[in-house]
Amino acid sequence: MGSTPDVYTTLKEQLKGSGAEVLMPDDGEKYEQSIKRWSEHCEKRAACVVKATSPADVSTTLSFIRAHKIPFVVRGGGHSTSGSASIEGGLVIDLSLMRRVSVDPEKRTVRAEGGAIWEDVDVEAAKFGLATVGGTVNHTGVGGLTLGGGYGYLTGKYGLTIDNLLSVDMVLASGEQVTASETENADLFWAVRGAGQNFGVVTAFTFRGYPQANPVYAGTLIFLPDKLPQIVEFANKFHDKNDGNQALLWGFSCPPPDNAPVVLAQCFHNGTEDEGAAFFKELVDAGPVANMIAMVPYEKLNSLLNPAAGFDGRKMFGGGAFKLPLNPAFVQALHADFLDFVNAHERMGESLLLFETIPYAKVVGVPNEKMAFSNRGNYYNVATCFKWFDAKLDDEIRAFSRSLLKKASQTAGVAQDEAVRAVEGVGQYGNYATDADVPASEIYGSNAKRLEELKHKYDPDNLFNRGTRLVPRQLVVVN
Ligand SMILES: Cc1cc2nc3c(=O)[nH]c(=O)nc-3n(C[C@H](O)[C@H](O)[C@H](O)COP(=O)(O)OP(=O)(O)OC[C@H]3O[C@@H](n4cnc5c(N)ncnc54)[C@H](O)[C@@H]3O)c2cc1C
């Protein structure tokens, strides 16, 4: 393996004049900034970071990687908590200089480069009165979120981010630049929608845009924990009452400055103030200690949760599923478990357990075999996002997150049988399953087999092997 600094000097030469930046540890602050990630525990000291500016830079870098057998990762927005976008000693293909977004108002399409963040998309699309299904925190990357599926406030109306993906421009392991869509490299497009990070570097995404009224009704209600039963009752009614234009993200935290336990409810209605107020009346009347709901410009919607998603500390996402109605006593027991754990450790108050009540009728309107993504079922996602500062707690937190999610997912009744899960949904959102122990079959159900075949076709040497659970068919070890 030729991953010595001399090798990277050769790469620097090859990329000279292209616009790409090639950074190494002796490049000081620029290098230090380039290895920063949303979660501190994903920051690793790469031997070389290539900040690409074009598909050609990516292709040159991949050819170099192949020739010198260099371990590498791809960095989109840098938000995954699995560590799959950072590497100790290897090379990072960093897409953060590729954030241009362009809109075709006639065709109502939005094209975003592979390193764009959702803020780039929301702001540019809004200039044309359009929106697409983006993430609920706008500094998250378009890349990782889209390739893993993508849920947002507009999911109730338009489905997942991938349901609105029209095509991708990609650089494959071979260095070849291709386009994938329903009509071009359709098998690759099938794989990209749910498992894309295993198949190449996406240099541009083209999404369907929708006319978006402005402003929208949205914001956070903060309750003391004694109101939890009323919030659960509201969520139970939400299930039947919503018409796809609403979303409700609710859960537990102990935020600073005083780190006292609270129950948060993030409310969204895509419509007028009167409609929103009527829909959420019962929740607002339940007596929050703070009410931050307002009419906000659509392009600001995905920034409302940014303060709860700061860049400091170690963090880990985990995912499961739940069904409504929920029994308030069951949720109170989960809350007690959460608080016991958080209170027993220092500086964990910003951790979250979140019940993502995003209407799923549109999501399940697409069968699980239609694309690689396999988490379409009659249930909602539940997510943990633990935040801590002491590296010694990493393993303990991972184990607790797993056990809490198992308990929280009891109501989902996700089938154990793989064939049934394939139809009814796996009950696990891949982008939240950042625990490396979660196998491919749990994320992709029976789609995993086809993915192994396609991996053999598009990445036979398993170049894209970091933080992914799929291996090409001929490399699968049969016990
Ligand atoms: C604060 C926060 C809020 C979130 N909110 C939501 C939400 O509302 N909805 C939702 O669905 N998910 C949400 N997520 C989860 C999110 O989808 C994942 O964390 C996702 O991995 C983030 O993508 P990224 O590009 O920022 O991450 P990165 O860490 O850069 O990338 C994640 C993975 O994708 C690969 N990758 C990224 N870009 C490309 C590319 N262009 N080509 C090839 N591979 C690429 C990377 O190699 C890596 O394996 C949230 C996460 C955070 C931290």
The ligand as an SDF file (V2000), in Angstrom:
LIG
                    3D

 53 58  0  0  0  0  0  0  0  0999 V2000
  -28.6740   17.0180   12.7530 C   0  0  0  0  0  0  0  0  0  0  0  0
  -29.1710   15.9250   11.8460 C   0  0  0  0  0  0  0  0  0  0  0  0
  -30.4500   15.9740   11.3570 C   0  0  0  0  0  0  0  0  0  0  0  0
  -30.9200   14.9630   10.5060 C   0  0  0  0  0  0  0  0  0  0  0  0
  -32.1930   15.0560   10.0090 N   0  0  0  0  0  0  0  0  0  0  0  0
  -32.6050   14.1370    9.1180 C   0  0  0  0  0  0  0  0  0  0  0  0
  -33.8680   14.2770    8.4860 C   0  0  0  0  0  0  0  0  0  0  0  0
  -34.6180   15.2210    8.7330 O   0  0  0  0  0  0  0  0  0  0  0  0
  -34.2460   13.3420    7.5870 N   0  0  0  0  0  0  0  0  0  0  0  0
  -33.4360   12.2790    7.2750 C   0  0  0  0  0  0  0  0  0  0  0  0
  -33.8230   11.4650    6.4420 O   0  0  0  0  0  0  0  0  0  0  0  0
  -32.2260   12.1200    7.8610 N   0  0  0  0  0  0  0  0  0  0  0  0
  -31.7980   13.0170    8.7670 C   0  0  0  0  0  0  0  0  0  0  0  0
  -30.5760   12.8770    9.3460 N   0  0  0  0  0  0  0  0  0  0  0  0
  -29.7440   11.7030    9.0420 C   0  0  0  0  0  0  0  0  0  0  0  0
  -28.9440   11.9800    7.7780 C   0  0  0  0  0  0  0  0  0  0  0  0
  -29.7240   11.5470    6.6790 O   0  0  0  0  0  0  0  0  0  0  0  0
  -27.6160   11.2120    7.7890 C   0  0  0  0  0  0  0  0  0  0  0  0
  -26.8450   11.6120    8.8970 O   0  0  0  0  0  0  0  0  0  0  0  0
  -26.8210   11.4240    6.4960 C   0  0  0  0  0  0  0  0  0  0  0  0
  -25.8100   10.4480    6.4540 O   0  0  0  0  0  0  0  0  0  0  0  0
  -26.1950   12.7870    6.4060 C   0  0  0  0  0  0  0  0  0  0  0  0
  -25.5990   12.9770    5.1470 O   0  0  0  0  0  0  0  0  0  0  0  0
  -24.2490   13.8120    4.9880 P   0  0  0  0  0  0  0  0  0  0  0  0
  -23.9510   13.9320    3.5390 O   0  0  0  0  0  0  0  0  0  0  0  0
  -24.3240   15.0550    5.8020 O   0  0  0  0  0  0  0  0  0  0  0  0
  -23.2190   12.8610    5.7350 O   0  0  0  0  0  0  0  0  0  0  0  0
  -21.7720   12.2830    5.3870 P   0  0  0  0  0  0  0  0  0  0  0  0
  -21.2780   11.8280    6.7190 O   0  0  0  0  0  0  0  0  0  0  0  0
  -20.9370   13.2080    4.6190 O   0  0  0  0  0  0  0  0  0  0  0  0
  -22.1250   11.0440    4.4680 O   0  0  0  0  0  0  0  0  0  0  0  0
  -22.8910    9.9370    4.8960 C   0  0  0  0  0  0  0  0  0  0  0  0
  -22.5910    8.7420    3.9780 C   0  0  0  0  0  0  0  0  0  0  0  0
  -22.9830    9.0500    2.6470 O   0  0  0  0  0  0  0  0  0  0  0  0
  -21.8470    9.0480    1.7910 C   0  0  0  0  0  0  0  0  0  0  0  0
  -21.9870   10.1750    0.8660 N   0  0  0  0  0  0  0  0  0  0  0  0
  -22.3300   11.4540    1.1620 C   0  0  0  0  0  0  0  0  0  0  0  0
  -22.4410   12.1940    0.0410 N   0  0  0  0  0  0  0  0  0  0  0  0
  -22.1370   11.3660   -0.9800 C   0  0  0  0  0  0  0  0  0  0  0  0
  -22.0840   11.5270   -2.3860 C   0  0  0  0  0  0  0  0  0  0  0  0
  -22.3690   12.6990   -2.9540 N   0  0  0  0  0  0  0  0  0  0  0  0
  -21.7540   10.4570   -3.1420 N   0  0  0  0  0  0  0  0  0  0  0  0
  -21.4860    9.2530   -2.5700 C   0  0  0  0  0  0  0  0  0  0  0  0
  -21.5380    9.0320   -1.2410 N   0  0  0  0  0  0  0  0  0  0  0  0
  -21.8540   10.0850   -0.4570 C   0  0  0  0  0  0  0  0  0  0  0  0
  -20.6400    9.1490    2.6870 C   0  0  0  0  0  0  0  0  0  0  0  0
  -19.5140    8.5340    2.1110 O   0  0  0  0  0  0  0  0  0  0  0  0
  -21.1090    8.4070    3.9220 C   0  0  0  0  0  0  0  0  0  0  0  0
  -20.9780    7.0230    3.7560 O   0  0  0  0  0  0  0  0  0  0  0  0
  -30.0850   13.8750   10.1830 C   0  0  0  0  0  0  0  0  0  0  0  0
  -28.7850   13.8290   10.6890 C   0  0  0  0  0  0  0  0  0  0  0  0
  -28.3190   14.8400   11.5000 C   0  0  0  0  0  0  0  0  0  0  0  0
  -26.9380   14.7580   12.0420 C   0  0  0  0  0  0  0  0  0  0  0  0
  1  2  1  0
  2  3  1  0
  2 52  2  0
  3  4  2  0
  4  5  1  0
  4 50  1  0
  5  6  2  0
  6  7  1  0
  6 13  1  0
  7  8  2  0
  7  9  1  0
  9 10  1  0
 10 11  2  0
 10 12  1  0
 12 13  2  0
 13 14  1  0
 14 15  1  0
 14 50  1  0
 15 16  1  0
 16 17  1  0
 16 18  1  0
 18 19  1  0
 18 20  1  0
 20 21  1  0
 20 22  1  0
 22 23  1  0
 23 24  1  0
 24 25  2  0
 24 26  1  0
 24 27  1  0
 27 28  1  0
 28 29  2  0
 28 30  1  0
 28 31  1  0
 31 32  1  0
 32 33  1  0
 33 34  1  0
 33 48  1  0
 34 35  1  0
 35 36  1  0
 35 46  1  0
 36 37  1  0
 36 45  1  0
 37 38  2  0
 38 39  1  0
 39 40  1  0
 39 45  2  0
 40 41  1  0
 40 42  2  0
 42 43  1  0
 43 44  2  0
 44 45  1  0
 46 47  1  0
 46 48  1  0
 48 49  1  0
 50 51  2  0
 51 52  1  0
 52 53  1  0
M  END
$$$$
